[in-house]
């Protein structure tokens, strides 16, 4: 069961408990807790199996996005993914900065930056992934965490990104052959990927800031990429 659905059930349990405890004090009809219980569990089931968790994601994300600080943290996180992917030659195909935008664009979950990962999928079908390509993708996945750490000093998001990295490394370890793929320790790979992403973001700070503004304005993909390249061209050459 997804974490969002569990959150909905937890909220429902809280409401039912509150109605039971406070009902006698406010003359609440005795059948209200039972109706609440049935309603919440019904919605959670429908969301889980009918909407693949999207309803709960939209609801939770709507409450969270009422905070400007939360929205900004997502913005900086996703800009990290976008910039590092662009720098490493992994095509960015789209982005959504909240669950509603993701829903409108047909993306699952609460949004994020969408990448063209067909090259990685092709190599996985062969049972091996070149070390350079593995390094590029793990660096892109960890770039959101790296960006948060640089901007805020810590990372609150990135659990899904960590799971992608660990899932890929686990898949590679489970495959035979694959001489082209080094099988590093997952923690070591994660830390190295965060370090590489931080280095790229620090080296391309003007491009990162330009991209953040474009994402804030919800600019089209090509305009975002153009802003990155323009900032890189304008960056003074150090002697």
C-alpha positions in Angstrom: 0.0 0.0 0.0 1.3 3.4 -0.9 2.4 5.9 1.7 -0.1 8.5 0.5 -3.0 6.0 0.9 -1.7 5.2 4.4 -1.6 8.9 5.2 -5.3 9.1 4.1 -6.2 6.2 6.4 -4.3 7.8 9.3 -6.1 11.0 8.8 -9.4 9.1 8.7 -8.5 7.2 11.9 -7.8 10.5 13.6 -11.1 12.0 12.4 -13.0 9.0 13.6 -11.3 8.9 17.0 -11.9 12.7 17.4 -15.6 12.2 16.5 -16.0 9.4 19.1 -14.3 11.4 21.9 -15.9 14.7 21.1 -19.2 13.5 19.9 -20.9 13.4 23.4 -19.6 16.9 24.1 -21.1 18.5 20.9 -24.2 16.2 20.6 -22.8 14.5 17.5 -25.1 11.7 16.3 -23.8 8.2 17.2 -23.9 7.1 13.6 -21.4 9.8 12.4 -18.2 7.8 13.4 -19.4 4.8 11.5 -20.2 6.9 8.4 -16.8 8.5 8.6 -15.1 5.2 8.9 -16.9 3.7 5.9 -16.3 6.9 3.9 -12.6 7.2 4.6 -11.9 3.5 4.0 -14.0 3.6 0.8 -12.1 6.6 -0.5 -8.8 5.1 0.4 -9.7 1.8 -1.4 -11.0 3.7 -4.5 -7.9 5.9 -4.6 -5.5 2.9 -4.2 -7.1 0.6 -6.8 -9.1 2.9 -9.0 -6.9 5.9 -9.2 -3.5 4.3 -8.5 -3.1 6.6 -5.5 -3.4 9.8 -7.5 -6.3 11.2 -5.5 -4.5 11.0 -2.2 -1.3 12.4 -3.8 -3.2 15.4 -5.1 -4.9 16.0 -1.7 -1.7 15.7 0.3 0.3 17.7 -2.2 -2.4 20.5 -2.2 -2.1 20.9 1.6 1.8 20.9 1.4 1.9 23.3 -1.5 0.2 26.0 0.5 3.6 26.7 2.0 5.9 28.9 0.0 9.0 27.4 1.6 7.8 23.9 0.5 7.3 25.0 -3.0 10.7 26.7 -3.2 12.4 23.6 -1.9 10.8 21.5 -4.6 11.8 24.1 -7.2 15.5 24.0 -6.2 15.4 20.2 -5.9 14.0 19.7 -9.4 16.3 22.3 -10.9 19.2 20.3 -9.7 17.9 17.2 -11.5 17.2 19.2 -14.7 20.6 21.0 -14.8 22.7 17.9 -14.1 20.8 15.8 -16.7 21.3 18.5 -19.3 25.0 18.8 -18.5 25.5 15.1 -18.7 23.7 14.7 -22.0 20.6 12.9 -20.7 17.6 14.4 -22.5 14.9 16.1 -20.3 11.5 15.6 -21.8 9.3 17.4 -19.3 8.8 18.6 -15.7 6.0 19.1 -13.2 6.5 20.9 -9.9 3.4 19.6 -8.1 0.9 16.7 -8.2 -1.7 18.8 -10.1 0.7 19.7 -12.8 1.8 16.1 -13.0 -1.8 14.9 -13.3 -2.5 17.4 -16.0 0.5 16.2 -18.0 -0.2 12.5 -17.5 2.8 11.9 -15.2 2.4 9.6 -12.2 3.0 10.6 -8.6 3.7 14.2 -7.4 5.7 15.3 -10.4 9.4 15.9 -11.0 11.7 16.1 -14.0 11.1 13.5 -16.7 14.1 12.0 -18.5 14.5 10.0 -21.7 16.0 6.8 -20.2 15.7 4.5 -23.2 19.5 4.2 -23.5 19.7 2.9 -19.9 16.7 0.5 -20.5 18.4 -0.9 -23.6 21.6 -1.7 -21.7 19.6 -3.2 -18.8 17.9 -5.5 -21.3 21.4 -6.7 -22.3 22.2 -7.4 -18.7 25.0 -4.9 -18.4 25.4 -1.1 -18.1 28.6 0.8 -18.9 30.2 2.3 -15.9 30.1 5.8 -17.4 26.3 5.6 -18.1 25.7 4.2 -14.7 27.6 7.1 -13.2 25.6 9.6 -15.2 22.2 8.3 -14.2 23.0 7.9 -10.5 24.5 11.5 -10.5 21.3 12.8 -12.1 19.1 10.9 -9.5 21.1 12.3 -6.6 21.2 15.9 -8.0 18.0 16.9 -6.3 19.4 15.9 -2.9 22.7 17.6 -3.8 20.8 20.8 -4.7 18.9 20.9 -1.4 22.1 20.3 0.6 23.8 23.2 -1.2 20.8 25.6 -0.9 19.4 24.6 2.5 22.2 22.7 4.2 20.1 19.5 4.3 17.8 17.5 2.1 14.2 16.7 3.0 13.2 15.2 -0.3 14.8 12.5 -2.5 13.5 9.2 -1.0 12.2 8.2 -4.4 15.5 9.1 -6.0 17.4 6.9 -3.5 15.1 4.0 -4.2 15.7 4.4 -8.0 19.5 4.2 -7.4 19.2 1.3 -5.0 16.8 -0.5 -7.2 19.1 -0.2 -10.2 22.2 -1.4 -8.3 20.2 -4.3 -6.9 19.0 -5.2 -10.4 22.6 -5.2 -11.7 23.9 -7.3 -8.8 21.2 -9.8 -9.6 22.3 -10.2 -13.2 24.9 -12.5 -14.4 27.6 -11.5 -16.8 27.6 -7.7 -17.2 31.4 -7.3 -17.4 30.9 -3.7 -18.6 29.2 -2.8 -15.3 31.1 -2.2 -12.0 29.0 -3.2 -9.0 29.9 -0.7 -6.3 28.7 -0.6 -2.8 25.3 1.2 -2.9 26.2 3.6 -0.1 29.5 4.5 -1.7 27.8 5.0 -5.1 25.1 7.2 -3.6 27.7 9.4 -1.8 29.9 9.7 -4.8 26.9 10.6 -7.0 25.9 13.3 -4.6 29.4 14.7 -4.5 29.6 14.7 -8.4 26.2 16.4 -8.6 27.3 19.1 -6.0 30.5 19.8 -8.0 28.5 20.3 -11.2 26.0 22.5 -9.6 28.7 24.7 -8.0 30.6 24.9 -11.2 27.5 26.0 -13.1 25.9 28.3 -10.4 24.8 31.0 -12.9 23.2 28.4 -15.1 21.5 26.9 -12.1 20.1 30.2 -10.9 18.9 31.0 -14.5 17.1 27.6 -14.6 15.5 28.1 -11.2 13.9 31.3 -12.5 12.7 29.6 -15.7 11.1 26.8 -13.8 9.5 29.2 -11.4 7.9 30.8 -14.4 6.9 27.4 -15.8 8.8 28.1 -19.0 8.8 25.5 -21.8 11.6 22.9 -21.9 13.5 24.4 -24.8 13.4 27.8 -23.1 14.8 26.3 -20.0 17.6 24.7 -21.9 18.3 27.9 -23.7 18.6 29.8 -20.4 21.2 27.2 -19.3 23.3 27.6 -22.4 23.1 31.4 -22.4 24.2 31.5 -18.8 27.1 29.2 -19.6 28.2 31.4 -22.5 28.0 34.5 -20.4 30.0 33.1 -17.5 33.4 34.9 -17.2 36.4 32.8 -18.0 38.7 32.5 -15.0 42.5 33.0 -15.6 
